[in-house]
């Protein structure tokens, strides 16, 4: 029972921190989109353009973050890519 409570608590922490720092959540979404684009075989410049166009209106301020985040994702080795990349990025962002 303690193990379940510990796991539930640890899983809830990122959600709480995410609510406190929406920039981390949005940049994590950008990283997720970049990982998906790379996995689909899309070249970096096309990924940057496609992801950037999704950030308009109030979210337009995030467009400047797209290129460095996409560049970072595309610099990773194939072994480093996977479902955990965005989660690891988000955890690092929230830890700051």
Secondary structure, 3 states (H helix, E strand, C coil): CHHHHHHHHHHHHHHHHHHHCHHHHHHHHHHHHHHHHHHCCCCHHHHHHHHHCCCCHHHHHHHHHHHHHHHHHHHCCHHHCCCHHHHHHHHHHHHC
